[in-house]
Amino acid sequence: MKDKKSLIIYFSRADENYAVGIIEKGNTEVVAEYIRDITGAEMFKVEPLMPYAHDYETCIEEAKTRQANHNAPIKEEVSDITNYEVIYIGAPVYWGDLPEEMVTALKDINFNGKTIRPFTTHEGSGLGNIPNQLRRICVGANVLDGLAIRGASVANSKVRVEDWV
């Protein structure tokens, strides 16, 4: 996969975090950067139109509302993916699923013929339902096995990411 033209589409949140306290860069973003460093892939960060609260408990309530209402507008749409063969899709696991912002970002993209490599950061959910969710959203893509890394282990996971890539 390293020699294929690749794009990383990811969602990540910094600030107060469940297992590691306050972080300046989100765990998923760190993993995305590892993938970029290994593959040379371009990166696209999905960002919410309305940022989440800095404190963890308020953020959780905001995320629950967005998930329940299927309403999470984003700042910018993903650019044209026509020239990419492999799309790495990364996100934290929210109650077993993608954050709603990722659903918003991915739902109208033509993934026909693309290879999808999902990766998640979590504190016990693994990949959750995300591979199956991506199979439903990314119609026509080949969704491969994913990589799940505990958020508390992200800083020491570059070798694991290299082995996966």
N, C-alpha and C positions, 0 to 999 in steps of 0.2 A: 504493500500500500504506500510505502514511503516515496515511490517514484511517480505516483499518480498526482494530477493536479487536484488539490484539496482545499476545502473551505471548512472553517470551524464556525458553527453558529452556536452561541452559548448565552445563557442567562446566569448571572452571578450577583450576589449581594454582599457588600461589606458591612460595616457597623457591628452591632452586638450580635453575636452568634451563639447558638445553643451550647456547643461543647468547648469552644476555644476562646470565649470572651469577645472582646472588641478587636476586630481585624480591619486593616486598612484596605485589603484586597480580598474579594470573595474567594472561597475555596475552589469553586468551579472555574473561576478565571485563572487561578494558578495552574490547574490541570490543563486548561486550554492553552496556556502559554507553554507548558511542557510539550504538548502535542505540536504546537507551532515550531518550537525549537528543534524537534525531531524530524518533522516532515517538511517544514518550509511553508506550511499551509497559511492562507490568508485567514483573518479573523473578522467576525462580525458579532458584536455584543448587542443582544436584545436588551433594551432598556425601557422600563415602564414610563409612560407619559407622566404619571403621578408617582414620584418616588415613594418607596416604603419608609416608614418611620425608622429612626435610628435604633430605638430600643426593641429588643427581641419580642416581648409580649405584645406590644402594639402591632408590630410587623405581622405576627402570626394572625391576629384578628383581621388585619387588612387583607392578608393573603387568603384566609378562609372566605371572606366576603367575595373577593374576586373569583375564586374557584367556584363558589356556589352560584354566582350570577353569570358565570362565563363572560365576564366583562373585565378585560385588562388591556386597554389601549396601550400602544407602544409609541416611542418617539419617532422611530424610523423603520420603514419596511426593509426586509432583506433584499439586497440587490440581486440582479439577475444571476442565476446559478448555472446557466447553460454551459459554460466552459469548464465546469468542475466535474470530476469523475467520482470523487469521494467527498462526502459531507459528514463531518464529525458534528454530532449534536450533543451538547452538554448542558446539564442543569442540576440543581439540587432536587431532591425528591420531596414533593409536597403531598403528604398523605397518599403516597403510592404513585402519584402521577407527576407529570410535568407542571411547572408553574404555568398559570393561565396565560402569562405573557408569551411563553413559548408556543402555546397553541395558536395564539393570535398571529405570531410571526410566521408560523409554518403552514397554516391551513390553506392558503391560496397559492402555494408554490407548486410548480410542475416538477415533481421528482422522478418522472419516468426515466428509467434506465440508470439512475444514480445508485451508488452504494452508500448506505447510511451506517455509521459507526457510533452508536450511542455511548455516552459516558455520564456518570452521575457522581455527585458527592452526597453523603448521607451520614446519619448517625445510627444506623441500624436497619434501614430499609433496603439496602442493596440497590438493585436496579428498579425495584418496585414493579409497577405495571408499564413502565416507560417503553420497553421494546414493543410490546403489543400496541400501546397507544401510538407509537411512531408508525407501525405497520398500517394502522387505520388512517392516520393523517397524511403520510407520505406515500400516497398511492403510486404504484408502479416502481417503487424503489426496492432494492434488496437490503433489508435491515439485518445486519450481522450481529453476532454476539457483542455484548457491551462490556464496559469496564465500570465497576463501582468502587469508589474509594471513600473511606470514612473521612469526614471533614477534619477530624483531629489528627489524621495521618497524612494529610495532603503534603505538608512540607517535606516529608521523607519518602515521597512516592514516585519520584522521577524515574527510577529504574523500573518500577512496576509498569509505568506508562510506556516506557521504551519497549519492554517485553511485549506488551499488548499491541502496540503499533506495528 
